[in-house]
Amino acid sequence: NLIKTKLKTRLADCTLDLLKKEPSFDTIAYNKLFSHFCSNNPYVEQLWEIMKQHGRAPNVHVYTTLNKCYSGNTKRIEELRQDMKDRNVQPDSMYFGSLLKYSVEAGDKQTYENIIAEMKQYGIEPNAFIYLILAEGYSRTGNVEELKILYHQMKQFNIIPASFIMESMINCFGKAKLFDVVTDLRKHMDQLNIKPTIQTFNSLIFNFGKANKLKEVNEVLQQMKQADVKPNILTMNSLINVYGRTGMLDIVVEIKEKMNQLNIKPTIQTFNLLLDFFGKAEKFDEVPRIRSEMAHMNISPNVITFGSLIDCYGKANKFKEMNEVLDEMKQANINPNFIIMNSLISCYKNAGRFEEIAEIKEQMDRLNIKRNVGN
């Protein structure tokens, strides 16, 4: 990683040195470089100065990219906005979208309302792209009421999203558990002859499943079948999560068998889910079989794997097995995290084994791991 970082730094330095000596690069090339250096503001600043020195005038696309580069840096974005006005560069919907994205996520309602008002002054009405940015922002901040208002506005102004925007909208409203809107959007997709993709179906399964809406999950699976869309590993992991969480382990087994039939290879996430659900159900006979399959596929357990096993064995008072997992974890050179240590304390507390609790607390203090309230 250190070598990669040094190589990237050296390459960036060489690129900037070349640009200083070579004035022939156009604005499009500079915009691509801004995008490439976006995560490194000092390079962006140097590139900006070189661009100005060579007399290359930034266009609206450059300012849009710079808004992304300076995400969260309100002062710098405002300076660029003023520079844009001084140069008489006309903003477009993508530019306003880049401004809206960060103000919405910051929950700054006054700012994004001002941005929309400014858009209208330029004769730019909010389109499906703008509504998607707003929806994503409201979804991340959990602002359900604003999402509802947003959807009513879309219907009022007859905003019809393109296919990729429709998929993202479904995900946003699904996360907010606005399932009447999700259903409405799906109907719109059919009416507009927009074919749902695997991403659409995965989003629906994940969000319906999270809300324990099993009837709707099954309906989505039927729609997938009718649309001849094949499930992928994300679909299967979501289904295992849905049915495992509700204790329907017979269906979980069927899903795993279906994965084998479709040649969908399980991931560490798949095995972690299986171990967690079978462990919580105290079906410990399944654990060696699952672990054996992991080893056969060369999938090494991670801290989540060990955490699930420790928690399940501990709650079942299987302390011998729990300590074996702790030893295996130590041999794998994986340190216990906050969740594991607090889980150990809870398990020993329930069993009245207070000497072990004292040892764990000392270890947590050495590792600077915080305890849960009450532990």
Short mmCIF file of the C-alpha atoms (twelve columns), coordinates in Angstrom:
data_MODEL
# 
_entry.id   MODEL 
# 
loop_
_atom_site.group_PDB 
_atom_site.id 
_atom_site.type_symbol 
_atom_site.label_atom_id 
_atom_site.label_alt_id 
_atom_site.label_comp_id 
_atom_site.label_asym_id 
_atom_site.label_seq_id 
_atom_site.Cartn_x 
_atom_site.Cartn_y 
_atom_site.Cartn_z 
_atom_site.pdbx_PDB_model_num 
ATOM 1   C CA . ASN A 1   0.000   0.000   0.000   1 
ATOM 2   C CA . LEU A 2   2.876   2.359   0.821   1 
ATOM 3   C CA . ILE A 3   4.531   1.610   -2.531  1 
ATOM 4   C CA . LYS A 4   1.211   2.183   -4.350  1 
ATOM 5   C CA . THR A 5   0.734   5.497   -2.565  1 
ATOM 6   C CA . LYS A 6   4.271   6.645   -3.434  1 
ATOM 7   C CA . LEU A 7   3.836   5.610   -7.071  1 
ATOM 8   C CA . LYS A 8   0.547   7.506   -7.290  1 
ATOM 9   C CA . THR A 9   2.146   10.568  -5.710  1 
ATOM 10  C CA . ARG A 10  5.108   10.394  -8.084  1 
ATOM 11  C CA . LEU A 11  2.791   9.985   -11.085 1 
ATOM 12  C CA . ALA A 12  0.700   12.971  -9.962  1 
ATOM 13  C CA . ASP A 13  3.827   15.110  -9.496  1 
ATOM 14  C CA . CYS A 14  5.098   14.129  -12.978 1 
ATOM 15  C CA . THR A 15  1.708   14.974  -14.491 1 
ATOM 16  C CA . LEU A 16  1.680   18.424  -12.916 1 
ATOM 17  C CA . ASP A 17  5.291   19.076  -14.018 1 
ATOM 18  C CA . LEU A 18  4.315   18.130  -17.581 1 
ATOM 19  C CA . LEU A 19  1.301   20.432  -17.520 1 
ATOM 20  C CA . LYS A 20  3.423   23.378  -16.356 1 
ATOM 21  C CA . LYS A 21  5.650   22.980  -19.404 1 
ATOM 22  C CA . GLU A 22  2.985   21.987  -21.936 1 
ATOM 23  C CA . PRO A 23  0.267   24.615  -22.585 1 
ATOM 24  C CA . SER A 24  -1.597  22.646  -25.275 1 
ATOM 25  C CA . PHE A 25  -4.005  20.766  -22.981 1 
ATOM 26  C CA . ASP A 26  -7.606  21.885  -23.451 1 
ATOM 27  C CA . THR A 27  -10.385 22.380  -20.897 1 
ATOM 28  C CA . ILE A 28  -11.758 18.866  -21.450 1 
ATOM 29  C CA . ALA A 29  -8.371  17.362  -20.527 1 
ATOM 30  C CA . TYR A 30  -8.175  19.539  -17.418 1 
ATOM 31  C CA . ASN A 31  -11.652 18.463  -16.346 1 
ATOM 32  C CA . LYS A 32  -10.639 14.794  -16.634 1 
ATOM 33  C CA . LEU A 33  -7.585  15.500  -14.493 1 
ATOM 34  C CA . PHE A 34  -9.661  17.337  -11.878 1 
ATOM 35  C CA . SER A 35  -11.881 14.267  -11.698 1 
ATOM 36  C CA . HIS A 36  -8.828  11.998  -11.370 1 
ATOM 37  C CA . PHE A 37  -7.231  14.083  -8.588  1 
ATOM 38  C CA . CYS A 38  -10.555 14.788  -6.875  1 
ATOM 39  C CA . SER A 39  -9.682  13.116  -3.560  1 
ATOM 40  C CA . ASN A 40  -6.461  15.141  -3.229  1 
ATOM 41  C CA . ASN A 41  -7.265  18.837  -2.819  1 
ATOM 42  C CA . PRO A 42  -3.643  20.115  -2.906  1 
ATOM 43  C CA . TYR A 43  -3.239  18.611  -6.403  1 
ATOM 44  C CA . VAL A 44  -6.602  20.043  -7.443  1 
ATOM 45  C CA . GLU A 45  -5.449  23.495  -6.312  1 
ATOM 46  C CA . GLN A 46  -2.158  23.191  -8.225  1 
ATOM 47  C CA . LEU A 47  -4.016  22.031  -11.317 1 
ATOM 48  C CA . TRP A 48  -6.420  24.983  -11.016 1 
ATOM 49  C CA . GLU A 49  -3.509  27.433  -10.879 1 
ATOM 50  C CA . ILE A 50  -1.753  25.804  -13.881 1 
ATOM 51  C CA . MET A 51  -4.995  25.950  -15.867 1 
ATOM 52  C CA . LYS A 52  -5.347  29.674  -15.174 1 
ATOM 53  C CA . GLN A 53  -1.660  30.336  -15.988 1 
ATOM 54  C CA . HIS A 54  -2.106  28.757  -19.419 1 
ATOM 55  C CA . GLY A 55  -5.226  30.855  -20.054 1 
ATOM 56  C CA . ARG A 56  -7.604  27.909  -20.176 1 
ATOM 57  C CA . ALA A 57  -11.096 29.132  -19.289 1 
ATOM 58  C CA . PRO A 58  -13.047 26.709  -17.069 1 
ATOM 59  C CA . ASN A 59  -16.488 25.714  -18.330 1 
ATOM 60  C CA . VAL A 60  -19.559 24.625  -16.383 1 
ATOM 61  C CA . HIS A 61  -18.373 20.985  -16.388 1 
ATOM 62  C CA . VAL A 62  -15.150 21.991  -14.634 1 
ATOM 63  C CA . TYR A 63  -17.045 23.855  -11.914 1 
ATOM 64  C CA . THR A 64  -19.377 20.857  -11.474 1 
ATOM 65  C CA . THR A 65  -16.390 18.544  -11.001 1 
ATOM 66  C CA . LEU A 66  -14.763 20.970  -8.556  1 
ATOM 67  C CA . ASN A 67  -17.932 21.013  -6.446  1 
ATOM 68  C CA . LYS A 68  -17.484 17.257  -6.068  1 
ATOM 69  C CA . CYS A 69  -13.781 17.673  -5.213  1 
ATOM 70  C CA . TYR A 70  -14.511 20.252  -2.515  1 
ATOM 71  C CA . SER A 71  -17.507 18.434  -1.016  1 
ATOM 72  C CA . GLY A 72  -18.090 19.798  2.485   1 
ATOM 73  C CA . ASN A 73  -15.777 22.795  1.959   1 
ATOM 74  C CA . THR A 74  -18.486 25.467  1.822   1 
ATOM 75  C CA . LYS A 75  -16.026 28.361  1.720   1 
ATOM 76  C CA . ARG A 76  -14.172 27.008  -1.335  1 
ATOM 77  C CA . ILE A 77  -17.388 26.134  -3.179  1 
ATOM 78  C CA . GLU A 78  -18.678 29.669  -2.617  1 
ATOM 79  C CA . GLU A 79  -15.398 31.096  -3.947  1 
ATOM 80  C CA . LEU A 80  -15.771 28.971  -7.083  1 
ATOM 81  C CA . ARG A 81  -19.398 30.067  -7.481  1 
ATOM 82  C CA . GLN A 82  -18.271 33.690  -7.428  1 
ATOM 83  C CA . ASP A 83  -15.464 32.916  -9.890  1 
ATOM 84  C CA . MET A 84  -18.024 31.296  -12.173 1 
ATOM 85  C CA . LYS A 85  -20.258 34.380  -12.036 1 
ATOM 86  C CA . ASP A 86  -17.282 36.691  -12.674 1 
ATOM 87  C CA . ARG A 87  -16.433 34.683  -15.795 1 
ATOM 88  C CA . ASN A 88  -20.102 34.734  -16.864 1 
ATOM 89  C CA . VAL A 89  -20.255 30.934  -17.114 1 
ATOM 90  C CA . GLN A 90  -23.875 29.797  -17.326 1 
ATOM 91  C CA . PRO A 91  -24.804 27.014  -14.866 1 
ATOM 92  C CA . ASP A 92  -26.781 23.959  -16.008 1 
ATOM 93  C CA . SER A 93  -28.884 21.363  -14.187 1 
ATOM 94  C CA . MET A 94  -25.852 19.127  -13.518 1 
ATOM 95  C CA . TYR A 95  -24.036 22.037  -11.874 1 
ATOM 96  C CA . PHE A 96  -26.995 22.867  -9.648  1 
ATOM 97  C CA . GLY A 97  -27.335 19.164  -8.910  1 
ATOM 98  C CA . SER A 98  -23.764 19.075  -7.586  1 
ATOM 99  C CA . LEU A 99  -24.562 22.010  -5.280  1 
ATOM 100 C CA . LEU A 100 -27.812 20.457  -4.103  1 
ATOM 101 C CA . LYS A 101 -26.285 17.074  -3.313  1 
ATOM 102 C CA . TYR A 102 -24.164 18.283  -0.420  1 
ATOM 103 C CA . SER A 103 -26.600 20.825  1.021   1 
ATOM 104 C CA . VAL A 104 -29.377 18.211  1.163   1 
ATOM 105 C CA . GLU A 105 -27.118 15.629  2.827   1 
ATOM 106 C CA . ALA A 106 -26.061 18.285  5.357   1 
ATOM 107 C CA . GLY A 107 -29.753 18.912  6.108   1 
ATOM 108 C CA . ASP A 108 -29.369 22.574  5.136   1 
ATOM 109 C CA . LYS A 109 -32.909 23.186  3.906   1 
ATOM 110 C CA . GLN A 110 -32.545 26.950  3.516   1 
ATOM 111 C CA . THR A 111 -29.504 26.545  1.246   1 
ATOM 112 C CA . TYR A 112 -31.041 23.959  -1.074  1 
ATOM 113 C CA . GLU A 113 -34.282 25.946  -1.290  1 
ATOM 114 C CA . ASN A 114 -32.172 28.965  -2.327  1 
ATOM 115 C CA . ILE A 115 -30.368 26.827  -4.934  1 
ATOM 116 C CA . ILE A 116 -33.675 25.669  -6.450  1 
ATOM 117 C CA . ALA A 117 -34.902 29.292  -6.504  1 
ATOM 118 C CA . GLU A 118 -31.659 30.307  -8.274  1 
ATOM 119 C CA . MET A 119 -32.152 27.497  -10.793 1 
ATOM 120 C CA . LYS A 120 -35.545 28.897  -11.702 1 
ATOM 121 C CA . GLN A 121 -34.022 32.382  -12.162 1 
ATOM 122 C CA . TYR A 122 -31.843 30.825  -14.872 1 
ATOM 123 C CA . GLY A 123 -34.919 29.235  -16.415 1 
ATOM 124 C CA . ILE A 124 -33.924 25.726  -15.284 1 
ATOM 125 C CA . GLU A 125 -36.803 23.757  -13.842 1 
ATOM 126 C CA . PRO A 126 -36.030 20.793  -11.544 1 
ATOM 127 C CA . ASN A 127 -35.899 17.640  -13.680 1 
ATOM 128 C CA . ALA A 128 -35.795 13.932  -12.802 1 
ATOM 129 C CA . PHE A 129 -32.043 14.142  -12.127 1 
ATOM 130 C CA . ILE A 130 -32.543 16.956  -9.585  1 
ATOM 131 C CA . TYR A 131 -35.396 15.088  -7.915  1 
ATOM 132 C CA . LEU A 132 -33.183 12.000  -7.638  1 
ATOM 133 C CA . ILE A 133 -30.455 14.020  -5.882  1 
ATOM 134 C CA . LEU A 134 -33.038 15.370  -3.454  1 
ATOM 135 C CA . ALA A 135 -34.502 11.893  -2.906  1 
ATOM 136 C CA . GLU A 136 -31.067 10.379  -2.225  1 
ATOM 137 C CA . GLY A 137 -30.244 13.160  0.224   1 
ATOM 138 C CA . TYR A 138 -33.546 12.846  2.086   1 
ATOM 139 C CA . SER A 139 -33.169 9.067   2.133   1 
ATOM 140 C CA . ARG A 140 -29.678 9.233   3.688   1 
ATOM 141 C CA . THR A 141 -30.817 11.671  6.361   1 
ATOM 142 C CA . GLY A 142 -34.062 9.739   7.023   1 
ATOM 143 C CA . ASN A 143 -36.246 12.721  6.114   1 
ATOM 144 C CA . VAL A 144 -39.424 10.792  5.292   1 
ATOM 145 C CA . GLU A 145 -41.768 13.787  5.252   1 
ATOM 146 C CA . GLU A 146 -39.667 15.634  2.677   1 
ATOM 147 C CA . LEU A 147 -39.555 12.453  0.572   1 
ATOM 148 C CA . LYS A 148 -43.360 12.312  0.574   1 
ATOM 149 C CA . ILE A 149 -43.598 15.973  -0.480  1 
ATOM 150 C CA . LEU A 150 -40.996 15.343  -3.169  1 
ATOM 151 C CA . TYR A 151 -42.938 12.475  -4.681  1 
ATOM 152 C CA . HIS A 152 -46.174 14.492  -4.740  1 
ATOM 153 C CA . GLN A 153 -44.301 17.278  -6.552  1 
ATOM 154 C CA . MET A 154 -42.990 14.789  -9.102  1 
ATOM 155 C CA . LYS A 155 -46.526 13.584  -9.793  1 
ATOM 156 C CA . GLN A 156 -47.878 17.136  -9.866  1 
ATOM 157 C CA . PHE A 157 -45.315 18.266  -12.455 1 
ATOM 158 C CA . ASN A 158 -45.457 14.959  -14.338 1 
ATOM 159 C CA . ILE A 159 -41.741 14.274  -13.853 1 
ATOM 160 C CA . ILE A 160 -41.001 10.952  -15.539 1 
ATOM 161 C CA . PRO A 161 -37.613 9.516   -14.499 1 
ATOM 162 C CA . ALA A 162 -35.376 7.619   -16.905 1 
ATOM 163 C CA . SER A 163 -34.783 3.928   -16.178 1 
ATOM 164 C CA . PHE A 164 -31.622 4.304   -14.063 1 
ATOM 165 C CA . ILE A 165 -33.191 7.170   -12.095 1 
ATOM 166 C CA . MET A 166 -36.350 5.116   -11.556 1 
ATOM 167 C CA . GLU A 167 -34.249 2.297   -10.049 1 
ATOM 168 C CA . SER A 168 -32.489 4.707   -7.688  1 
ATOM 169 C CA . MET A 169 -35.815 6.279   -6.706  1 
ATOM 170 C CA . ILE A 170 -37.224 2.852   -5.824  1 
ATOM 171 C CA . ASN A 171 -34.218 2.259   -3.580  1 
ATOM 172 C CA . CYS A 172 -34.551 5.678   -1.874  1 
ATOM 173 C CA . PHE A 173 -38.257 5.318   -1.123  1 
ATOM 174 C CA . GLY A 174 -37.785 1.676   -0.144  1 
ATOM 175 C CA . LYS A 175 -35.163 2.605   2.452   1 
ATOM 176 C CA . ALA A 176 -37.621 5.124   3.871   1 
ATOM 177 C CA . LYS A 177 -40.295 2.352   4.006   1 
ATOM 178 C CA . LEU A 178 -42.601 4.350   1.736   1 
ATOM 179 C CA . PHE A 179 -43.819 1.173   0.092   1 
ATOM 180 C CA . ASP A 180 -46.940 2.726   -1.457  1 
ATOM 181 C CA . VAL A 181 -44.602 4.986   -3.440  1 
ATOM 182 C CA . VAL A 182 -42.361 2.013   -4.318  1 
ATOM 183 C CA . THR A 183 -45.364 0.108   -5.670  1 
ATOM 184 C CA . ASP A 184 -46.460 3.177   -7.608  1 
ATOM 185 C CA . LEU A 185 -43.005 3.554   -9.170  1 
ATOM 186 C CA . ARG A 186 -42.962 -0.105  -10.187 1 
ATOM 187 C CA . LYS A 187 -46.319 0.352   -11.934 1 
ATOM 188 C CA . HIS A 188 -44.907 3.394   -13.727 1 
ATOM 189 C CA . MET A 189 -41.985 1.297   -14.917 1 
ATOM 190 C CA . ASP A 190 -44.353 -1.228  -16.470 1 
ATOM 191 C CA . GLN A 191 -46.513 1.517   -18.014 1 
ATOM 192 C CA . LEU A 192 -43.422 3.152   -19.549 1 
ATOM 193 C CA . ASN A 193 -42.114 -0.216  -20.707 1 
ATOM 194 C CA . ILE A 194 -38.978 0.222   -18.574 1 
ATOM 195 C CA . LYS A 195 -37.608 -3.234  -17.922 1 
ATOM 196 C CA . PRO A 196 -36.517 -3.768  -14.319 1 
ATOM 197 C CA . THR A 197 -32.941 -5.009  -13.889 1 
ATOM 198 C CA . ILE A 198 -31.437 -7.274  -11.260 1 
ATOM 199 C CA . GLN A 199 -30.525 -4.093  -9.315  1 
ATOM 200 C CA . THR A 200 -34.212 -3.099  -9.219  1 
ATOM 201 C CA . PHE A 201 -35.291 -6.499  -7.950  1 
ATOM 202 C CA . ASN A 202 -32.456 -6.682  -5.406  1 
ATOM 203 C CA . SER A 203 -33.439 -3.291  -4.041  1 
ATOM 204 C CA . LEU A 204 -37.069 -4.373  -3.712  1 
ATOM 205 C CA . ILE A 205 -36.170 -7.670  -2.024  1 
ATOM 206 C CA . PHE A 206 -33.752 -5.982  0.365   1 
ATOM 207 C CA . ASN A 207 -36.129 -3.211  1.442   1 
ATOM 208 C CA . PHE A 208 -39.284 -5.351  1.623   1 
ATOM 209 C CA . GLY A 209 -37.277 -7.986  3.492   1 
ATOM 210 C CA . LYS A 210 -35.915 -5.475  5.972   1 
ATOM 211 C CA . ALA A 211 -39.521 -4.559  6.811   1 
ATOM 212 C CA . ASN A 212 -40.447 -8.293  7.096   1 
ATOM 213 C CA . LYS A 213 -42.882 -7.980  4.173   1 
ATOM 214 C CA . LEU A 214 -42.536 -11.612 3.082   1 
ATOM 215 C CA . LYS A 215 -45.627 -11.560 0.839   1 
ATOM 216 C CA . GLU A 216 -44.122 -8.690  -1.176  1 
ATOM 217 C CA . VAL A 217 -40.731 -10.437 -1.306  1 
ATOM 218 C CA . ASN A 218 -42.380 -13.497 -2.862  1 
ATOM 219 C CA . GLU A 219 -44.231 -11.297 -5.347  1 
ATOM 220 C CA . VAL A 220 -40.919 -9.723  -6.405  1 
ATOM 221 C CA . LEU A 221 -39.433 -13.193 -6.900  1 
ATOM 222 C CA . GLN A 222 -42.363 -14.084 -9.159  1 
ATOM 223 C CA . GLN A 223 -41.844 -10.847 -11.126 1 
ATOM 224 C CA . MET A 224 -38.183 -11.744 -11.559 1 
ATOM 225 C CA . LYS A 225 -39.146 -15.138 -12.904 1 
ATOM 226 C CA . GLN A 226 -41.651 -13.622 -15.344 1 
ATOM 227 C CA . ALA A 227 -39.076 -11.061 -16.513 1 
ATOM 228 C CA . ASP A 228 -36.506 -13.869 -16.949 1 
ATOM 229 C CA . VAL A 229 -34.031 -12.019 -14.716 1 
ATOM 230 C CA . LYS A 230 -31.592 -14.387 -13.002 1 
ATOM 231 C CA . PRO A 231 -30.761 -13.841 -9.324  1 
ATOM 232 C CA . ASN A 232 -27.178 -13.064 -8.286  1 
ATOM 233 C CA . ILE A 233 -25.289 -13.401 -5.019  1 
ATOM 234 C CA . LEU A 234 -26.809 -10.152 -3.659  1 
ATOM 235 C CA . THR A 235 -30.301 -11.550 -4.281  1 
ATOM 236 C CA . MET A 236 -29.480 -14.788 -2.496  1 
ATOM 237 C CA . ASN A 237 -27.792 -13.115 0.467   1 
ATOM 238 C CA . SER A 238 -30.811 -10.804 0.879   1 
ATOM 239 C CA . LEU A 239 -33.178 -13.798 0.805   1 
ATOM 240 C CA . ILE A 240 -31.083 -15.727 3.342   1 
ATOM 241 C CA . ASN A 241 -31.132 -12.648 5.556   1 
ATOM 242 C CA . VAL A 242 -34.906 -12.202 5.217   1 
ATOM 243 C CA . TYR A 243 -35.873 -15.790 5.998   1 
ATOM 244 C CA . GLY A 244 -33.076 -16.413 8.501   1 
ATOM 245 C CA . ARG A 245 -34.034 -13.355 10.517  1 
ATOM 246 C CA . THR A 246 -37.635 -14.609 10.729  1 
ATOM 247 C CA . GLY A 247 -36.470 -18.084 11.804  1 
ATOM 248 C CA . MET A 248 -37.550 -19.865 8.608   1 
ATOM 249 C CA . LEU A 249 -34.405 -21.982 8.344   1 
ATOM 250 C CA . ASP A 250 -36.009 -24.641 6.132   1 
ATOM 251 C CA . ILE A 251 -36.397 -21.955 3.442   1 
ATOM 252 C CA . VAL A 252 -32.826 -20.789 4.081   1 
ATOM 253 C CA . VAL A 253 -31.645 -24.331 3.302   1 
ATOM 254 C CA . GLU A 254 -33.716 -24.300 0.087   1 
ATOM 255 C CA . ILE A 255 -32.150 -20.963 -0.940  1 
ATOM 256 C CA . LYS A 256 -28.661 -22.362 -0.348  1 
ATOM 257 C CA . GLU A 257 -29.501 -25.422 -2.471  1 
ATOM 258 C CA . LYS A 258 -30.853 -23.136 -5.191  1 
ATOM 259 C CA . MET A 259 -27.555 -21.250 -5.163  1 
ATOM 260 C CA . ASN A 260 -25.731 -24.513 -5.830  1 
ATOM 261 C CA . GLN A 261 -28.108 -25.353 -8.690  1 
ATOM 262 C CA . LEU A 262 -27.588 -21.926 -10.282 1 
ATOM 263 C CA . ASN A 263 -23.819 -22.100 -9.697  1 
ATOM 264 C CA . ILE A 264 -23.913 -18.928 -7.592  1 
ATOM 265 C CA . LYS A 265 -20.853 -19.037 -5.375  1 
ATOM 266 C CA . PRO A 266 -21.405 -18.041 -1.749  1 
ATOM 267 C CA . THR A 267 -19.300 -15.256 -0.251  1 
ATOM 268 C CA . ILE A 268 -18.048 -14.643 3.268   1 
ATOM 269 C CA . GLN A 269 -21.279 -12.651 3.815   1 
ATOM 270 C CA . THR A 270 -23.336 -15.743 2.882   1 
ATOM 271 C CA . PHE A 271 -21.490 -17.964 5.352   1 
ATOM 272 C CA . ASN A 272 -21.610 -15.351 8.109   1 
ATOM 273 C CA . LEU A 273 -25.389 -15.148 7.733   1 
ATOM 274 C CA . LEU A 274 -25.754 -18.937 7.791   1 
ATOM 275 C CA . LEU A 275 -23.553 -19.337 10.868  1 
ATOM 276 C CA . ASP A 276 -25.375 -16.547 12.678  1 
ATOM 277 C CA . PHE A 277 -28.890 -17.856 12.006  1 
ATOM 278 C CA . PHE A 278 -28.164 -21.531 12.657  1 
ATOM 279 C CA . GLY A 279 -26.162 -20.570 15.743  1 
ATOM 280 C CA . LYS A 280 -28.957 -18.423 17.153  1 
ATOM 281 C CA . ALA A 281 -31.370 -21.312 16.588  1 
ATOM 282 C CA . GLU A 282 -28.854 -23.511 18.506  1 
ATOM 283 C CA . LYS A 283 -28.542 -25.843 15.532  1 
ATOM 284 C CA . PHE A 284 -24.871 -26.307 16.272  1 
ATOM 285 C CA . ASP A 285 -24.606 -29.525 14.251  1 
ATOM 286 C CA . GLU A 286 -24.774 -27.324 11.145  1 
ATOM 287 C CA . VAL A 287 -21.760 -25.209 12.155  1 
ATOM 288 C CA . PRO A 288 -19.013 -27.752 11.272  1 
ATOM 289 C CA . ARG A 289 -20.670 -28.408 7.889   1 
ATOM 290 C CA . ILE A 290 -20.796 -24.688 7.073   1 
ATOM 291 C CA . ARG A 291 -17.220 -24.162 8.274   1 
ATOM 292 C CA . SER A 292 -16.092 -27.151 6.173   1 
ATOM 293 C CA . GLU A 293 -17.672 -25.650 3.049   1 
ATOM 294 C CA . MET A 294 -15.952 -22.327 3.767   1 
ATOM 295 C CA . ALA A 295 -12.575 -24.076 4.018   1 
ATOM 296 C CA . HIS A 296 -13.245 -26.032 0.824   1 
ATOM 297 C CA . MET A 297 -13.848 -22.728 -0.987  1 
ATOM 298 C CA . ASN A 298 -10.751 -21.124 0.572   1 
ATOM 299 C CA . ILE A 299 -12.886 -18.521 2.349   1 
ATOM 300 C CA . SER A 300 -11.254 -17.513 5.622   1 
ATOM 301 C CA . PRO A 301 -13.388 -16.478 8.598   1 
ATOM 302 C CA . ASN A 302 -13.291 -12.798 9.500   1 
ATOM 303 C CA . VAL A 303 -14.058 -10.904 12.685  1 
ATOM 304 C CA . ILE A 304 -17.814 -11.057 11.914  1 
ATOM 305 C CA . THR A 305 -17.657 -14.855 11.538  1 
ATOM 306 C CA . PHE A 306 -15.905 -15.256 14.871  1 
ATOM 307 C CA . GLY A 307 -18.203 -12.715 16.525  1 
ATOM 308 C CA . SER A 308 -21.341 -14.604 15.469  1 
ATOM 309 C CA . LEU A 309 -19.989 -17.938 16.714  1 
ATOM 310 C CA . ILE A 310 -18.807 -16.479 20.025  1 
ATOM 311 C CA . ASP A 311 -22.162 -14.812 20.632  1 
ATOM 312 C CA . CYS A 312 -24.182 -17.926 19.753  1 
ATOM 313 C CA . TYR A 313 -22.054 -20.350 21.774  1 
ATOM 314 C CA . GLY A 314 -21.916 -17.946 24.713  1 
ATOM 315 C CA . LYS A 315 -25.692 -17.414 24.861  1 
ATOM 316 C CA . ALA A 316 -26.154 -21.195 24.784  1 
ATOM 317 C CA . ASN A 317 -23.659 -21.539 27.689  1 
ATOM 318 C CA . LYS A 318 -21.324 -23.539 25.435  1 
ATOM 319 C CA . PHE A 319 -18.235 -21.921 26.887  1 
ATOM 320 C CA . LYS A 320 -15.836 -24.699 25.824  1 
ATOM 321 C CA . GLU A 321 -16.778 -24.146 22.156  1 
ATOM 322 C CA . MET A 322 -16.749 -20.382 22.638  1 
ATOM 323 C CA . ASN A 323 -13.180 -20.467 23.982  1 
ATOM 324 C CA . GLU A 324 -12.121 -22.699 21.097  1 
ATOM 325 C CA . VAL A 325 -13.366 -20.007 18.712  1 
ATOM 326 C CA . LEU A 326 -11.470 -17.361 20.682  1 
ATOM 327 C CA . ASP A 327 -8.296  -19.452 20.408  1 
ATOM 328 C CA . GLU A 328 -8.833  -19.884 16.658  1 
ATOM 329 C CA . MET A 329 -9.333  -16.159 16.344  1 
ATOM 330 C CA . LYS A 330 -6.070  -15.521 18.174  1 
ATOM 331 C CA . GLN A 331 -4.220  -17.967 15.893  1 
ATOM 332 C CA . ALA A 332 -5.655  -16.127 12.871  1 
ATOM 333 C CA . ASN A 333 -4.184  -12.893 14.334  1 
ATOM 334 C CA . ILE A 334 -7.621  -11.239 14.430  1 
ATOM 335 C CA . ASN A 335 -8.233  -8.949  17.395  1 
ATOM 336 C CA . PRO A 336 -11.646 -8.951  19.090  1 
ATOM 337 C CA . ASN A 337 -13.675 -5.808  18.510  1 
ATOM 338 C CA . PHE A 338 -16.127 -3.774  20.588  1 
ATOM 339 C CA . ILE A 339 -19.060 -6.078  19.740  1 
ATOM 340 C CA . ILE A 340 -17.241 -9.323  20.603  1 
ATOM 341 C CA . MET A 341 -15.867 -8.089  23.931  1 
ATOM 342 C CA . ASN A 342 -19.227 -6.768  25.087  1 
ATOM 343 C CA . SER A 343 -20.889 -9.974  23.924  1 
ATOM 344 C CA . LEU A 344 -18.435 -11.977 26.065  1 
ATOM 345 C CA . ILE A 345 -19.259 -9.842  29.104  1 
ATOM 346 C CA . SER A 346 -23.016 -10.311 28.582  1 
ATOM 347 C CA . CYS A 347 -22.672 -14.094 28.175  1 
ATOM 348 C CA . TYR A 348 -20.519 -14.500 31.284  1 
ATOM 349 C CA . LYS A 349 -22.781 -12.171 33.262  1 
ATOM 350 C CA . ASN A 350 -25.844 -14.270 32.417  1 
ATOM 351 C CA . ALA A 351 -23.941 -17.379 33.557  1 
ATOM 352 C CA . GLY A 352 -22.743 -15.669 36.756  1 
ATOM 353 C CA . ARG A 353 -19.072 -16.122 35.817  1 
ATOM 354 C CA . PHE A 354 -17.725 -12.854 37.208  1 
ATOM 355 C CA . GLU A 355 -14.026 -13.780 37.314  1 
ATOM 356 C CA . GLU A 356 -13.961 -14.053 33.518  1 
ATOM 357 C CA . ILE A 357 -15.745 -10.687 33.273  1 
ATOM 358 C CA . ALA A 358 -12.982 -8.989  35.274  1 
ATOM 359 C CA . GLU A 359 -10.339 -10.444 32.932  1 
ATOM 360 C CA . ILE A 360 -12.236 -9.281  29.843  1 
ATOM 361 C CA . LYS A 361 -12.621 -5.767  31.247  1 
ATOM 362 C CA . GLU A 362 -8.877  -5.586  31.878  1 
ATOM 363 C CA . GLN A 363 -8.237  -6.736  28.295  1 
ATOM 364 C CA . MET A 364 -10.678 -4.125  26.966  1 
ATOM 365 C CA . ASP A 365 -8.887  -1.401  28.903  1 
ATOM 366 C CA . ARG A 366 -5.537  -2.554  27.472  1 
ATOM 367 C CA . LEU A 367 -6.950  -2.521  23.941  1 
ATOM 368 C CA . ASN A 368 -8.795  0.784   24.545  1 
ATOM 369 C CA . ILE A 369 -12.165 -0.813  23.715  1 
ATOM 370 C CA . LYS A 370 -15.196 0.942   25.172  1 
ATOM 371 C CA . ARG A 371 -17.786 -1.010  27.128  1 
ATOM 372 C CA . ASN A 372 -21.538 -0.986  26.601  1 
ATOM 373 C CA . VAL A 373 -23.530 0.938   29.200  1 
ATOM 374 C CA . GLY A 374 -24.130 -1.483  32.081  1 
ATOM 375 C CA . ASN A 375 -21.153 -3.745  31.285  1 
# 
